[in-house]
Amino acid sequence: MKKDFNIKDIRVIQAPLAGISDIVYRNLVRRYGSKCLLSTEMLSSEALKNVPNPKIADFKEEEYPLSFQIVGHKPDLMVNAAKLLEKRASVIDINCGCPVNKVVKSNDGSGLMRTPELAYEIAAKVKENINIPMSVKFRLGWDMEHRNFIEFGKLMQKAGADFVTLHGRCRSQLYSGVSDWRAIGELKKELDIPVFANGDIKTVEDAAKCLEITKADGVSIGRGLMGDFTLASRIEHWFKTGEILAEPELDEKINMLIEHIEDEIELRGEINGIKFMRKFYGFYISKVKNASKYRQVLVTLESYKEVKKALCDILCLHA
């Protein structure tokens, strides 16, 4: 299946999220029916130099098509990372979009948008050294005064990118404000390769509006999937039929959350699995009255039995 991958068959990408899109997360997206392009968490090219087979790069055959995202600013290490991962990947994705300080301080992630020539060198060399598709994810620019996404996108196309994903914010915005979908539409007009729109796509209606504005080739969904693993498949259904399926009811979301917790416990053990899941609770119960109060309680619980009982109590109160 990996060798048969064609980006023209893909309309939805599960966006890579550090500390989120682990093997459990990705397999739940598949389990809930999506055929989208899955994406790993970003993998440091520096780390891969010393540990060529890290646990974070584990995957299952059922995940294909699967993109492995690499991050770094040294062309030789990025090529090394791409070649190490090529045998297990459908796509190698280059991260030029991560905005967090610990990444950009080394000129990695969206830091590369300040040095487009270096980003071009990295992308061109990676493409030259692999035999599978390569993509690049980036932002509008470093800040509002330096929105160089058109220039940057053209350079990535010239470097050989098979497709790109544009997040509609500058690095300086982090995740605040509103994703500028019209800017994504501007990039789409300028490139010949597929462009995927990313940012603020949390419902099927969002995806439809985004595609109407951008005329992009598809959407990349990040936090919208947190708390609802059906979103990718429901967007794919809309692409095929024009029909908007309803989002899951509370009981379905609670059952989904329990399934997520159980799978993380199986992977990490009960103590670490429960700690890892604390970041997800708020997304699953966001539409419940007093959700923040329930979340404050949930993040203090330390056992599966306690968490499951608390979730069942929430369901009983709001059924």
C-alpha positions in Angstrom: 0.0 0.0 0.0 2.9 2.4 0.8 4.2 2.1 -2.8 0.8 2.7 -4.3 0.4 6.0 -2.5 -0.8 8.9 -4.7 -1.4 12.4 -3.2 -4.2 12.9 -5.7 -6.2 10.3 -3.8 -6.0 12.2 -0.6 -8.2 15.1 0.5 -7.6 15.0 4.2 -4.3 14.9 6.2 -4.1 14.3 9.9 -1.6 17.0 10.9 1.4 16.0 12.9 1.2 17.2 16.5 4.2 16.9 18.9 3.2 14.9 22.0 -0.2 14.1 20.5 -0.2 12.1 17.3 1.5 9.0 18.6 0.8 5.5 17.4 -2.3 5.2 19.5 -3.8 8.5 18.2 -3.1 7.6 14.6 -4.6 4.1 14.8 -7.7 5.6 16.4 -8.1 7.9 13.4 -8.0 4.7 11.2 -10.3 2.7 13.5 -12.9 5.4 13.1 -13.0 5.0 9.3 -10.7 7.6 7.8 -8.5 6.9 4.7 -6.6 10.1 5.3 -2.9 10.6 5.2 -1.7 10.0 8.7 1.3 11.8 10.1 3.8 11.0 12.9 5.0 13.4 15.5 7.9 15.5 14.3 11.2 13.6 14.5 14.4 15.4 15.2 17.1 14.9 12.6 19.7 15.6 15.3 18.2 12.8 17.5 18.0 10.3 14.6 21.7 10.7 14.1 22.3 9.0 17.4 19.1 6.8 17.7 18.1 5.7 14.2 15.1 3.6 15.4 13.5 5.6 18.2 10.3 4.4 19.9 8.5 7.5 18.7 8.9 6.2 15.1 7.1 3.0 15.7 4.1 2.3 13.5 1.7 -0.3 12.3 1.1 -1.5 8.7 -2.6 -0.5 9.0 -1.5 3.1 9.2 -0.6 3.5 5.6 -0.6 5.9 3.9 1.7 7.4 6.6 3.9 10.5 6.5 7.0 10.8 8.7 7.8 14.4 9.6 11.4 15.5 10.1 12.7 18.7 11.7 16.1 20.3 11.6 18.3 22.9 10.0 21.4 21.0 8.9 21.0 19.6 5.3 23.2 16.6 5.9 21.3 15.5 9.0 17.9 16.1 7.3 19.0 13.9 4.4 20.2 11.2 6.8 16.9 11.3 8.7 14.9 11.1 5.4 16.9 8.1 4.2 16.6 6.3 7.5 12.8 6.8 7.5 12.2 6.2 3.8 11.7 2.5 4.0 8.8 2.8 6.4 7.2 6.0 5.0 4.7 6.9 2.3 5.9 10.5 2.5 8.7 12.4 4.1 7.4 15.8 5.4 9.8 18.6 6.2 8.7 20.8 9.1 9.0 24.5 8.4 6.0 25.4 10.5 6.5 24.5 14.2 6.4 27.8 16.2 7.5 26.8 19.7 10.6 28.5 21.2 12.6 25.4 21.9 12.4 24.5 18.2 12.9 27.9 16.5 15.8 28.9 18.7 17.9 26.5 16.7 16.5 27.8 13.4 14.4 24.6 13.1 10.6 24.5 12.3 9.3 27.9 11.3 12.7 29.4 12.0 13.6 28.2 8.5 11.1 30.8 7.1 13.7 33.4 8.0 16.3 31.6 5.9 14.4 30.4 2.8 17.6 29.7 0.9 18.6 27.2 3.6 15.1 25.7 3.5 15.4 25.3 -0.2 18.8 23.6 0.1 17.4 21.1 2.7 14.3 20.3 0.6 16.2 19.9 -2.6 18.8 17.6 -1.1 16.2 15.5 0.7 14.2 15.1 -2.5 17.4 14.2 -4.4 18.1 11.4 -2.0 14.8 9.6 -1.6 12.5 7.8 -3.9 9.1 8.6 -2.3 7.1 11.8 -2.2 8.3 14.7 -0.2 6.1 17.4 1.3 6.7 20.6 3.2 4.6 22.3 5.9 5.1 26.0 6.6 3.4 29.1 7.9 2.7 32.6 6.4 6.0 33.9 7.6 8.0 34.7 10.7 5.8 37.6 11.6 3.2 39.9 10.1 5.9 42.2 8.6 7.6 39.2 6.9 4.8 37.2 5.3 7.0 35.4 2.7 4.8 32.3 2.1 4.4 32.9 -1.6 8.1 33.1 -2.2 8.7 30.2 0.2 6.1 28.0 -1.5 7.6 28.7 -4.9 11.0 27.7 -3.6 9.6 24.4 -2.1 8.0 23.6 -5.4 11.3 24.3 -7.2 13.1 22.1 -4.7 10.8 19.2 -5.8 8.1 19.1 -3.2 5.2 16.9 -4.3 2.7 18.9 -2.2 2.7 21.5 0.6 0.6 22.3 3.6 0.2 25.9 4.7 -0.9 26.9 8.2 -2.7 30.3 7.9 -0.8 32.0 10.7 2.7 33.6 11.1 5.1 32.1 13.6 4.6 35.2 15.9 0.9 34.4 16.3 1.6 30.8 17.5 -2.0 29.5 17.7 -3.7 32.8 18.6 -6.0 34.8 16.3 -7.7 33.4 13.2 -6.1 31.3 10.5 -6.0 33.4 7.3 -7.6 31.1 4.7 -7.6 33.8 2.1 -3.8 33.7 2.2 -3.8 30.0 1.6 -6.0 30.7 -1.5 -3.3 33.1 -2.7 -0.7 30.4 -2.5 -2.9 27.9 -4.3 -3.1 30.3 -7.2 0.7 30.5 -7.5 1.6 26.9 -7.3 1.2 23.9 -9.7 1.6 21.3 -7.0 -1.2 20.4 -4.5 -1.8 22.8 -1.6 -3.4 21.6 1.7 -5.0 24.1 4.0 -4.3 24.0 7.8 -5.6 26.0 10.7 -9.0 26.3 12.5 -10.6 23.3 10.8 -12.6 21.8 13.7 -15.9 20.8 11.9 -17.1 19.5 8.6 -18.6 23.0 8.0 -15.2 24.6 8.7 -13.6 22.3 6.0 -16.3 23.2 3.5 -15.9 26.9 4.1 -12.2 26.7 4.0 -12.2 24.8 0.7 -14.7 27.4 -0.7 -12.3 30.2 0.2 -9.0 28.6 -0.6 -9.8 26.3 -3.5 -7.1 24.1 -1.9 -6.7 20.5 -2.8 -7.6 19.3 0.7 -7.4 20.1 4.4 -5.0 19.2 7.1 -6.6 18.8 10.5 -4.7 19.2 13.8 -6.5 19.9 17.1 -9.9 19.4 15.5 -9.3 15.7 15.8 -8.5 15.8 19.5 -11.7 14.6 21.1 -13.4 13.4 17.9 -11.6 10.8 15.8 -14.6 10.7 13.4 -13.9 14.2 12.0 -11.5 13.1 9.3 -13.8 10.4 8.0 -16.8 12.7 8.2 -14.9 15.3 6.1 -14.0 12.6 3.6 -17.7 11.6 3.4 -18.6 15.2 2.7 -16.0 15.4 -0.1 -17.6 12.3 -1.7 -21.3 13.0 -1.2 -21.8 16.6 -0.1 -23.6 15.3 3.0 -22.6 16.6 6.4 -22.8 13.9 9.0 -23.5 14.9 12.6 -20.7 14.8 15.1 -20.8 12.1 17.8 -23.1 12.4 20.8 -21.6 12.7 24.3 -22.0 9.0 25.0 -20.0 8.2 21.8 -17.3 10.7 22.8 -17.0 9.3 26.3 -16.7 5.7 24.9 -14.1 7.0 22.4 -12.2 8.6 25.3 -12.2 5.4 27.3 -11.0 3.5 24.3 -8.2 6.1 23.9 -7.2 5.8 27.6 -7.2 2.0 27.4 -4.9 2.0 24.3 -2.5 4.5 25.9 -2.4 2.4 29.1 -1.6 -0.7 27.0 1.3 1.3 25.3 2.7 3.2 28.3 1.4 1.4 31.5 -1.4 2.7 33.7 0.5 5.5 35.5 2.2 7.0 32.5 -0.9 6.4 30.3 -3.2 8.3 32.6 -0.7 11.2 32.9 -0.4 11.3 29.1 -4.1 11.4 28.6 -4.7 14.5 30.8 -4.1 16.8 27.9 -7.0 15.3 26.0 -9.8 15.4 28.5 -10.9 19.0 27.8 -11.3 18.3 24.1 -13.6 15.3 24.6 -16.0 17.1 27.1 -15.7 20.6 25.7 -19.4 21.0 24.9 -20.6 19.7 28.3 -21.9 22.3 30.8 -19.2 22.9 33.5 -16.6 21.2 31.3 -13.7 23.1 32.9 -14.9 22.0 36.4 -15.0 18.4 35.3 -11.6 18.7 33.7 -10.0 20.1 36.8 -11.1 17.0 38.6 -10.1 14.5 35.9 -6.5 15.8 35.7 -6.0 15.0 39.4 -7.0 11.3 39.1 -4.3 8.8 38.9 -5.9 5.4 38.1 -8.0 4.1 35.2 -10.7 3.0 37.6 -11.1 6.6 39.0 -11.1 8.2 35.6 -13.6 5.7 34.2 -16.0 6.3 37.1 -15.7 10.1 36.7 -16.5 9.9 33.0 -19.5 7.6 33.7 -20.7 10.1 36.3 -20.4 13.0 33.7 -22.4 10.9 31.2 -25.1 10.1 33.7 -25.5 13.8 34.6 -25.7 15.0 31.0 -27.3 12.1 29.2 
